[in-house]
Amino acid sequence: MTINNWISNKTENRIQDTLPSGALDSNTILVLVNTIFFKGQWKNKFPKENVIASDFYIDESPTCQVNMMFQEIKFNYKDLPDEKVQLLEMPYRGDDITMVIILPNRGHPLSQVEENLDQNKLNSWLDQMRETTVSVTMPRFRVEDSFSLKEKLQQMGLTDLFSAEKASLPGA
């Protein structure tokens, strides 16, 4: 499919099959596709020799074996014992993009942190972070997601576009 080939080419073959087989048919008038490809390089790379297989705690007790990266270096960090979380900010090369990791303390479920988190609280936490030498051990990871843009647009109120009776696409 031409669209999938174009996306694959533009993302160095990292995003493939954006549109599943059969997604388009003779009634398709418009295809709106959005892909995000971000391959950031850490400002402070994890040394390859510091990658080991180790247990990763999914919850309080279930674990799985994953490749864990380790380094000890200065990052923006804050331990917030009253909130039962630790915050870590890790910059990508160029310093204009960072990843902020919120780690709940043991025995404090992530779901509780999420329920109580809002923009004001997050801003307050970020303001408290200070550059500190920390030992960071985290799993190697990759993030992928897909969702139906049609459903998202309909949730936002754009429903007429998907109605055969009401849709108007001039020039199509």
PyMOL commands that place a pseudoatom at each C-alpha (Angstrom):
pseudoatom trace, name=CA, resn=MET, resi=1, chain=A, elem=C, hetatm=0, pos=[0.000, 0.000, 0.000]
pseudoatom trace, name=CA, resn=THR, resi=2, chain=A, elem=C, hetatm=0, pos=[1.408, 3.405, -1.008]
pseudoatom trace, name=CA, resn=ILE, resi=3, chain=A, elem=C, hetatm=0, pos=[0.627, 5.160, 2.314]
pseudoatom trace, name=CA, resn=ASN, resi=4, chain=A, elem=C, hetatm=0, pos=[2.283, 2.448, 4.422]
pseudoatom trace, name=CA, resn=ASN, resi=5, chain=A, elem=C, hetatm=0, pos=[5.354, 2.444, 2.151]
pseudoatom trace, name=CA, resn=TRP, resi=6, chain=A, elem=C, hetatm=0, pos=[5.690, 6.240, 2.427]
pseudoatom trace, name=CA, resn=ILE, resi=7, chain=A, elem=C, hetatm=0, pos=[5.425, 6.176, 6.243]
pseudoatom trace, name=CA, resn=SER, resi=8, chain=A, elem=C, hetatm=0, pos=[7.876, 3.284, 6.495]
pseudoatom trace, name=CA, resn=ASN, resi=9, chain=A, elem=C, hetatm=0, pos=[10.347, 5.129, 4.279]
pseudoatom trace, name=CA, resn=LYS, resi=10, chain=A, elem=C, hetatm=0, pos=[10.078, 8.387, 6.263]
pseudoatom trace, name=CA, resn=THR, resi=11, chain=A, elem=C, hetatm=0, pos=[10.553, 6.618, 9.627]
pseudoatom trace, name=CA, resn=GLU, resi=12, chain=A, elem=C, hetatm=0, pos=[13.526, 4.456, 8.608]
pseudoatom trace, name=CA, resn=ASN, resi=13, chain=A, elem=C, hetatm=0, pos=[11.255, 1.367, 8.566]
pseudoatom trace, name=CA, resn=ARG, resi=14, chain=A, elem=C, hetatm=0, pos=[10.399, 1.794, 12.244]
pseudoatom trace, name=CA, resn=ILE, resi=15, chain=A, elem=C, hetatm=0, pos=[6.693, 2.421, 11.631]
pseudoatom trace, name=CA, resn=GLN, resi=16, chain=A, elem=C, hetatm=0, pos=[5.113, -0.089, 9.309]
pseudoatom trace, name=CA, resn=ASP, resi=17, chain=A, elem=C, hetatm=0, pos=[1.576, -1.145, 8.493]
pseudoatom trace, name=CA, resn=THR, resi=18, chain=A, elem=C, hetatm=0, pos=[-0.067, 2.036, 9.803]
pseudoatom trace, name=CA, resn=LEU, resi=19, chain=A, elem=C, hetatm=0, pos=[-3.168, 1.198, 7.818]
pseudoatom trace, name=CA, resn=PRO, resi=20, chain=A, elem=C, hetatm=0, pos=[-4.134, -2.451, 8.255]
pseudoatom trace, name=CA, resn=SER, resi=21, chain=A, elem=C, hetatm=0, pos=[-5.114, -4.519, 5.245]
pseudoatom trace, name=CA, resn=GLY, resi=22, chain=A, elem=C, hetatm=0, pos=[-8.717, -3.809, 4.273]
pseudoatom trace, name=CA, resn=ALA, resi=23, chain=A, elem=C, hetatm=0, pos=[-8.855, -0.424, 6.013]
pseudoatom trace, name=CA, resn=LEU, resi=24, chain=A, elem=C, hetatm=0, pos=[-9.533, 1.323, 2.703]
pseudoatom trace, name=CA, resn=ASP, resi=25, chain=A, elem=C, hetatm=0, pos=[-12.241, 0.403, 0.249]
pseudoatom trace, name=CA, resn=SER, resi=26, chain=A, elem=C, hetatm=0, pos=[-14.081, 1.904, -2.748]
pseudoatom trace, name=CA, resn=ASN, resi=27, chain=A, elem=C, hetatm=0, pos=[-16.089, 4.172, -0.389]
pseudoatom trace, name=CA, resn=THR, resi=28, chain=A, elem=C, hetatm=0, pos=[-12.922, 5.798, 0.986]
pseudoatom trace, name=CA, resn=ILE, resi=29, chain=A, elem=C, hetatm=0, pos=[-12.792, 9.435, -0.059]
pseudoatom trace, name=CA, resn=LEU, resi=30, chain=A, elem=C, hetatm=0, pos=[-10.219, 10.852, 2.323]
pseudoatom trace, name=CA, resn=VAL, resi=31, chain=A, elem=C, hetatm=0, pos=[-7.390, 9.330, 4.336]
pseudoatom trace, name=CA, resn=LEU, resi=32, chain=A, elem=C, hetatm=0, pos=[-5.924, 11.325, 7.182]
pseudoatom trace, name=CA, resn=VAL, resi=33, chain=A, elem=C, hetatm=0, pos=[-2.857, 9.679, 8.691]
pseudoatom trace, name=CA, resn=ASN, resi=34, chain=A, elem=C, hetatm=0, pos=[-0.657, 10.986, 11.453]
pseudoatom trace, name=CA, resn=THR, resi=35, chain=A, elem=C, hetatm=0, pos=[2.452, 9.239, 12.696]
pseudoatom trace, name=CA, resn=ILE, resi=36, chain=A, elem=C, hetatm=0, pos=[4.980, 10.374, 15.226]
pseudoatom trace, name=CA, resn=PHE, resi=37, chain=A, elem=C, hetatm=0, pos=[8.514, 9.096, 15.079]
pseudoatom trace, name=CA, resn=PHE, resi=38, chain=A, elem=C, hetatm=0, pos=[10.873, 10.260, 17.782]
pseudoatom trace, name=CA, resn=LYS, resi=39, chain=A, elem=C, hetatm=0, pos=[14.256, 8.658, 18.130]
pseudoatom trace, name=CA, resn=GLY, resi=40, chain=A, elem=C, hetatm=0, pos=[15.839, 10.777, 20.800]
pseudoatom trace, name=CA, resn=GLN, resi=41, chain=A, elem=C, hetatm=0, pos=[19.372, 10.199, 21.933]
pseudoatom trace, name=CA, resn=TRP, resi=42, chain=A, elem=C, hetatm=0, pos=[19.978, 10.606, 25.650]
pseudoatom trace, name=CA, resn=LYS, resi=43, chain=A, elem=C, hetatm=0, pos=[22.234, 13.530, 26.491]
pseudoatom trace, name=CA, resn=ASN, resi=44, chain=A, elem=C, hetatm=0, pos=[24.020, 11.135, 28.843]
pseudoatom trace, name=CA, resn=LYS, resi=45, chain=A, elem=C, hetatm=0, pos=[23.940, 7.734, 27.193]
pseudoatom trace, name=CA, resn=PHE, resi=46, chain=A, elem=C, hetatm=0, pos=[23.748, 4.612, 29.293]
pseudoatom trace, name=CA, resn=PRO, resi=47, chain=A, elem=C, hetatm=0, pos=[27.007, 2.677, 28.849]
pseudoatom trace, name=CA, resn=LYS, resi=48, chain=A, elem=C, hetatm=0, pos=[26.408, -0.577, 26.972]
pseudoatom trace, name=CA, resn=GLU, resi=49, chain=A, elem=C, hetatm=0, pos=[28.456, -2.469, 29.532]
pseudoatom trace, name=CA, resn=ASN, resi=50, chain=A, elem=C, hetatm=0, pos=[25.948, -1.319, 32.192]
pseudoatom trace, name=CA, resn=VAL, resi=51, chain=A, elem=C, hetatm=0, pos=[23.013, -3.198, 30.624]
pseudoatom trace, name=CA, resn=ILE, resi=52, chain=A, elem=C, hetatm=0, pos=[22.096, -6.388, 32.472]
pseudoatom trace, name=CA, resn=ALA, resi=53, chain=A, elem=C, hetatm=0, pos=[19.111, -8.725, 32.661]
pseudoatom trace, name=CA, resn=SER, resi=54, chain=A, elem=C, hetatm=0, pos=[17.271, -8.111, 35.900]
pseudoatom trace, name=CA, resn=ASP, resi=55, chain=A, elem=C, hetatm=0, pos=[13.860, -8.294, 37.543]
pseudoatom trace, name=CA, resn=PHE, resi=56, chain=A, elem=C, hetatm=0, pos=[11.424, -5.493, 36.762]
pseudoatom trace, name=CA, resn=TYR, resi=57, chain=A, elem=C, hetatm=0, pos=[8.554, -5.026, 39.211]
pseudoatom trace, name=CA, resn=ILE, resi=58, chain=A, elem=C, hetatm=0, pos=[5.268, -4.744, 37.346]
pseudoatom trace, name=CA, resn=ASP, resi=59, chain=A, elem=C, hetatm=0, pos=[3.382, -4.318, 40.589]
pseudoatom trace, name=CA, resn=GLU, resi=60, chain=A, elem=C, hetatm=0, pos=[4.136, -5.082, 44.214]
pseudoatom trace, name=CA, resn=SER, resi=61, chain=A, elem=C, hetatm=0, pos=[5.054, -8.699, 43.561]
pseudoatom trace, name=CA, resn=PRO, resi=62, chain=A, elem=C, hetatm=0, pos=[4.816, -9.775, 39.879]
pseudoatom trace, name=CA, resn=THR, resi=63, chain=A, elem=C, hetatm=0, pos=[8.136, -9.372, 38.092]
pseudoatom trace, name=CA, resn=CYS, resi=64, chain=A, elem=C, hetatm=0, pos=[9.530, -10.087, 34.664]
pseudoatom trace, name=CA, resn=GLN, resi=65, chain=A, elem=C, hetatm=0, pos=[13.071, -10.294, 33.337]
pseudoatom trace, name=CA, resn=VAL, resi=66, chain=A, elem=C, hetatm=0, pos=[14.120, -7.285, 31.244]
pseudoatom trace, name=CA, resn=ASN, resi=67, chain=A, elem=C, hetatm=0, pos=[17.325, -5.615, 30.150]
pseudoatom trace, name=CA, resn=MET, resi=68, chain=A, elem=C, hetatm=0, pos=[18.040, -2.877, 32.701]
pseudoatom trace, name=CA, resn=MET, resi=69, chain=A, elem=C, hetatm=0, pos=[20.295, 0.105, 32.009]
pseudoatom trace, name=CA, resn=PHE, resi=70, chain=A, elem=C, hetatm=0, pos=[22.359, 1.731, 34.740]
pseudoatom trace, name=CA, resn=GLN, resi=71, chain=A, elem=C, hetatm=0, pos=[24.311, 4.949, 35.197]
pseudoatom trace, name=CA, resn=GLU, resi=72, chain=A, elem=C, hetatm=0, pos=[25.263, 7.246, 38.040]
pseudoatom trace, name=CA, resn=ILE, resi=73, chain=A, elem=C, hetatm=0, pos=[25.278, 10.901, 37.019]
pseudoatom trace, name=CA, resn=LYS, resi=74, chain=A, elem=C, hetatm=0, pos=[23.745, 14.314, 37.772]
pseudoatom trace, name=CA, resn=PHE, resi=75, chain=A, elem=C, hetatm=0, pos=[20.111, 14.752, 36.791]
pseudoatom trace, name=CA, resn=ASN, resi=76, chain=A, elem=C, hetatm=0, pos=[17.281, 16.936, 37.998]
pseudoatom trace, name=CA, resn=TYR, resi=77, chain=A, elem=C, hetatm=0, pos=[15.773, 14.860, 40.783]
pseudoatom trace, name=CA, resn=LYS, resi=78, chain=A, elem=C, hetatm=0, pos=[13.449, 15.163, 43.769]
pseudoatom trace, name=CA, resn=ASP, resi=79, chain=A, elem=C, hetatm=0, pos=[12.320, 12.670, 46.377]
pseudoatom trace, name=CA, resn=LEU, resi=80, chain=A, elem=C, hetatm=0, pos=[8.868, 13.686, 47.622]
pseudoatom trace, name=CA, resn=PRO, resi=81, chain=A, elem=C, hetatm=0, pos=[8.213, 11.413, 50.623]
pseudoatom trace, name=CA, resn=ASP, resi=82, chain=A, elem=C, hetatm=0, pos=[4.928, 13.166, 51.534]
pseudoatom trace, name=CA, resn=GLU, resi=83, chain=A, elem=C, hetatm=0, pos=[3.644, 12.451, 48.011]
pseudoatom trace, name=CA, resn=LYS, resi=84, chain=A, elem=C, hetatm=0, pos=[5.213, 8.964, 48.024]
pseudoatom trace, name=CA, resn=VAL, resi=85, chain=A, elem=C, hetatm=0, pos=[6.981, 9.524, 44.691]
pseudoatom trace, name=CA, resn=GLN, resi=86, chain=A, elem=C, hetatm=0, pos=[10.378, 10.277, 43.240]
pseudoatom trace, name=CA, resn=LEU, resi=87, chain=A, elem=C, hetatm=0, pos=[10.847, 12.467, 40.168]
pseudoatom trace, name=CA, resn=LEU, resi=88, chain=A, elem=C, hetatm=0, pos=[13.668, 12.235, 37.671]
pseudoatom trace, name=CA, resn=GLU, resi=89, chain=A, elem=C, hetatm=0, pos=[14.225, 14.421, 34.620]
pseudoatom trace, name=CA, resn=MET, resi=90, chain=A, elem=C, hetatm=0, pos=[16.470, 13.025, 31.901]
pseudoatom trace, name=CA, resn=PRO, resi=91, chain=A, elem=C, hetatm=0, pos=[17.420, 15.292, 28.991]
pseudoatom trace, name=CA, resn=TYR, resi=92, chain=A, elem=C, hetatm=0, pos=[17.770, 14.208, 25.413]
pseudoatom trace, name=CA, resn=ARG, resi=93, chain=A, elem=C, hetatm=0, pos=[20.622, 15.477, 23.277]
pseudoatom trace, name=CA, resn=GLY, resi=94, chain=A, elem=C, hetatm=0, pos=[20.089, 19.149, 22.492]
pseudoatom trace, name=CA, resn=ASP, resi=95, chain=A, elem=C, hetatm=0, pos=[18.530, 19.895, 25.916]
pseudoatom trace, name=CA, resn=ASP, resi=96, chain=A, elem=C, hetatm=0, pos=[15.206, 21.055, 24.431]
pseudoatom trace, name=CA, resn=ILE, resi=97, chain=A, elem=C, hetatm=0, pos=[13.368, 17.787, 25.173]
pseudoatom trace, name=CA, resn=THR, resi=98, chain=A, elem=C, hetatm=0, pos=[13.419, 15.843, 28.422]
pseudoatom trace, name=CA, resn=MET, resi=99, chain=A, elem=C, hetatm=0, pos=[11.710, 12.794, 29.841]
pseudoatom trace, name=CA, resn=VAL, resi=100, chain=A, elem=C, hetatm=0, pos=[10.205, 13.189, 33.303]
pseudoatom trace, name=CA, resn=ILE, resi=101, chain=A, elem=C, hetatm=0, pos=[9.799, 9.916, 35.178]
pseudoatom trace, name=CA, resn=ILE, resi=102, chain=A, elem=C, hetatm=0, pos=[7.467, 9.703, 38.169]
pseudoatom trace, name=CA, resn=LEU, resi=103, chain=A, elem=C, hetatm=0, pos=[8.290, 6.656, 40.273]
pseudoatom trace, name=CA, resn=PRO, resi=104, chain=A, elem=C, hetatm=0, pos=[5.833, 5.737, 43.028]
pseudoatom trace, name=CA, resn=ASN, resi=105, chain=A, elem=C, hetatm=0, pos=[7.378, 4.504, 46.273]
pseudoatom trace, name=CA, resn=ARG, resi=106, chain=A, elem=C, hetatm=0, pos=[7.029, 0.790, 47.022]
pseudoatom trace, name=CA, resn=GLY, resi=107, chain=A, elem=C, hetatm=0, pos=[3.576, -0.018, 48.287]
pseudoatom trace, name=CA, resn=HIS, resi=108, chain=A, elem=C, hetatm=0, pos=[2.083, 3.082, 46.649]
pseudoatom trace, name=CA, resn=PRO, resi=109, chain=A, elem=C, hetatm=0, pos=[0.324, 2.050, 43.415]
pseudoatom trace, name=CA, resn=LEU, resi=110, chain=A, elem=C, hetatm=0, pos=[0.823, 4.058, 40.236]
pseudoatom trace, name=CA, resn=SER, resi=111, chain=A, elem=C, hetatm=0, pos=[-2.968, 4.246, 39.860]
pseudoatom trace, name=CA, resn=GLN, resi=112, chain=A, elem=C, hetatm=0, pos=[-3.157, 6.306, 43.085]
pseudoatom trace, name=CA, resn=VAL, resi=113, chain=A, elem=C, hetatm=0, pos=[-0.498, 8.701, 41.817]
pseudoatom trace, name=CA, resn=GLU, resi=114, chain=A, elem=C, hetatm=0, pos=[-2.383, 9.094, 38.523]
pseudoatom trace, name=CA, resn=GLU, resi=115, chain=A, elem=C, hetatm=0, pos=[-5.716, 9.723, 40.261]
pseudoatom trace, name=CA, resn=ASN, resi=116, chain=A, elem=C, hetatm=0, pos=[-4.276, 12.529, 42.381]
pseudoatom trace, name=CA, resn=LEU, resi=117, chain=A, elem=C, hetatm=0, pos=[-2.089, 14.130, 39.722]
pseudoatom trace, name=CA, resn=ASP, resi=118, chain=A, elem=C, hetatm=0, pos=[-3.081, 17.355, 37.986]
pseudoatom trace, name=CA, resn=GLN, resi=119, chain=A, elem=C, hetatm=0, pos=[-1.189, 20.063, 36.124]
pseudoatom trace, name=CA, resn=ASN, resi=120, chain=A, elem=C, hetatm=0, pos=[-0.742, 22.299, 39.204]
pseudoatom trace, name=CA, resn=LYS, resi=121, chain=A, elem=C, hetatm=0, pos=[0.668, 19.450, 41.293]
pseudoatom trace, name=CA, resn=LEU, resi=122, chain=A, elem=C, hetatm=0, pos=[3.005, 18.379, 38.498]
pseudoatom trace, name=CA, resn=ASN, resi=123, chain=A, elem=C, hetatm=0, pos=[4.248, 21.961, 38.054]
pseudoatom trace, name=CA, resn=SER, resi=124, chain=A, elem=C, hetatm=0, pos=[4.865, 22.213, 41.799]
pseudoatom trace, name=CA, resn=TRP, resi=125, chain=A, elem=C, hetatm=0, pos=[6.831, 18.970, 41.773]
pseudoatom trace, name=CA, resn=LEU, resi=126, chain=A, elem=C, hetatm=0, pos=[8.899, 20.051, 38.773]
pseudoatom trace, name=CA, resn=ASP, resi=127, chain=A, elem=C, hetatm=0, pos=[9.724, 23.379, 40.456]
pseudoatom trace, name=CA, resn=GLN, resi=128, chain=A, elem=C, hetatm=0, pos=[11.183, 21.472, 43.424]
pseudoatom trace, name=CA, resn=MET, resi=129, chain=A, elem=C, hetatm=0, pos=[13.620, 19.400, 41.360]
pseudoatom trace, name=CA, resn=ARG, resi=130, chain=A, elem=C, hetatm=0, pos=[17.339, 20.071, 41.793]
pseudoatom trace, name=CA, resn=GLU, resi=131, chain=A, elem=C, hetatm=0, pos=[20.424, 18.749, 40.063]
pseudoatom trace, name=CA, resn=THR, resi=132, chain=A, elem=C, hetatm=0, pos=[21.626, 15.786, 42.095]
pseudoatom trace, name=CA, resn=THR, resi=133, chain=A, elem=C, hetatm=0, pos=[23.930, 12.842, 41.505]
pseudoatom trace, name=CA, resn=VAL, resi=134, chain=A, elem=C, hetatm=0, pos=[21.641, 9.818, 41.300]
pseudoatom trace, name=CA, resn=SER, resi=135, chain=A, elem=C, hetatm=0, pos=[21.979, 6.136, 40.484]
pseudoatom trace, name=CA, resn=VAL, resi=136, chain=A, elem=C, hetatm=0, pos=[19.489, 5.391, 37.739]
pseudoatom trace, name=CA, resn=THR, resi=137, chain=A, elem=C, hetatm=0, pos=[18.440, 1.861, 36.883]
pseudoatom trace, name=CA, resn=MET, resi=138, chain=A, elem=C, hetatm=0, pos=[15.652, 1.571, 34.366]
pseudoatom trace, name=CA, resn=PRO, resi=139, chain=A, elem=C, hetatm=0, pos=[14.485, -0.893, 31.728]
pseudoatom trace, name=CA, resn=ARG, resi=140, chain=A, elem=C, hetatm=0, pos=[15.375, -0.466, 28.102]
pseudoatom trace, name=CA, resn=PHE, resi=141, chain=A, elem=C, hetatm=0, pos=[12.119, 0.468, 26.460]
pseudoatom trace, name=CA, resn=ARG, resi=142, chain=A, elem=C, hetatm=0, pos=[10.307, 1.339, 23.298]
pseudoatom trace, name=CA, resn=VAL, resi=143, chain=A, elem=C, hetatm=0, pos=[6.920, 3.033, 23.107]
pseudoatom trace, name=CA, resn=GLU, resi=144, chain=A, elem=C, hetatm=0, pos=[4.378, 2.180, 20.431]
pseudoatom trace, name=CA, resn=ASP, resi=145, chain=A, elem=C, hetatm=0, pos=[0.685, 2.966, 20.234]
pseudoatom trace, name=CA, resn=SER, resi=146, chain=A, elem=C, hetatm=0, pos=[-2.111, 3.068, 17.729]
pseudoatom trace, name=CA, resn=PHE, resi=147, chain=A, elem=C, hetatm=0, pos=[-5.667, 4.295, 17.910]
pseudoatom trace, name=CA, resn=SER, resi=148, chain=A, elem=C, hetatm=0, pos=[-8.598, 5.147, 15.695]
pseudoatom trace, name=CA, resn=LEU, resi=149, chain=A, elem=C, hetatm=0, pos=[-8.495, 8.803, 14.675]
pseudoatom trace, name=CA, resn=LYS, resi=150, chain=A, elem=C, hetatm=0, pos=[-12.149, 8.498, 13.657]
pseudoatom trace, name=CA, resn=GLU, resi=151, chain=A, elem=C, hetatm=0, pos=[-13.151, 7.659, 17.244]
pseudoatom trace, name=CA, resn=LYS, resi=152, chain=A, elem=C, hetatm=0, pos=[-11.064, 10.504, 18.662]
pseudoatom trace, name=CA, resn=LEU, resi=153, chain=A, elem=C, hetatm=0, pos=[-12.526, 13.039, 16.216]
pseudoatom trace, name=CA, resn=GLN, resi=154, chain=A, elem=C, hetatm=0, pos=[-16.064, 11.845, 16.944]
pseudoatom trace, name=CA, resn=GLN, resi=155, chain=A, elem=C, hetatm=0, pos=[-15.420, 12.209, 20.702]
pseudoatom trace, name=CA, resn=MET, resi=156, chain=A, elem=C, hetatm=0, pos=[-14.409, 15.805, 19.973]
pseudoatom trace, name=CA, resn=GLY, resi=157, chain=A, elem=C, hetatm=0, pos=[-17.749, 16.383, 18.243]
pseudoatom trace, name=CA, resn=LEU, resi=158, chain=A, elem=C, hetatm=0, pos=[-16.720, 15.996, 14.600]
pseudoatom trace, name=CA, resn=THR, resi=159, chain=A, elem=C, hetatm=0, pos=[-19.458, 13.527, 13.684]
pseudoatom trace, name=CA, resn=ASP, resi=160, chain=A, elem=C, hetatm=0, pos=[-20.948, 14.901, 10.443]
pseudoatom trace, name=CA, resn=LEU, resi=161, chain=A, elem=C, hetatm=0, pos=[-17.724, 14.169, 8.569]
pseudoatom trace, name=CA, resn=PHE, resi=162, chain=A, elem=C, hetatm=0, pos=[-18.356, 10.454, 9.078]
pseudoatom trace, name=CA, resn=SER, resi=163, chain=A, elem=C, hetatm=0, pos=[-22.014, 10.493, 8.054]
pseudoatom trace, name=CA, resn=ALA, resi=164, chain=A, elem=C, hetatm=0, pos=[-22.769, 9.583, 4.436]
pseudoatom trace, name=CA, resn=GLU, resi=165, chain=A, elem=C, hetatm=0, pos=[-25.814, 11.888, 4.517]
pseudoatom trace, name=CA, resn=LYS, resi=166, chain=A, elem=C, hetatm=0, pos=[-24.184, 14.946, 6.104]
pseudoatom trace, name=CA, resn=ALA, resi=167, chain=A, elem=C, hetatm=0, pos=[-20.533, 14.763, 5.073]
pseudoatom trace, name=CA, resn=SER, resi=168, chain=A, elem=C, hetatm=0, pos=[-19.418, 17.421, 2.653]
pseudoatom trace, name=CA, resn=LEU, resi=169, chain=A, elem=C, hetatm=0, pos=[-15.966, 17.174, 1.151]
pseudoatom trace, name=CA, resn=PRO, resi=170, chain=A, elem=C, hetatm=0, pos=[-15.850, 19.746, -1.628]
pseudoatom trace, name=CA, resn=GLY, resi=171, chain=A, elem=C, hetatm=0, pos=[-13.452, 18.808, -4.362]
pseudoatom trace, name=CA, resn=ALA, resi=172, chain=A, elem=C, hetatm=0, pos=[-13.388, 15.131, -3.411]
for i in range(1, 172): cmd.bond("trace and resi %d" % i, "trace and resi %d" % (i + 1))
show_as sticks, trace
zoom trace
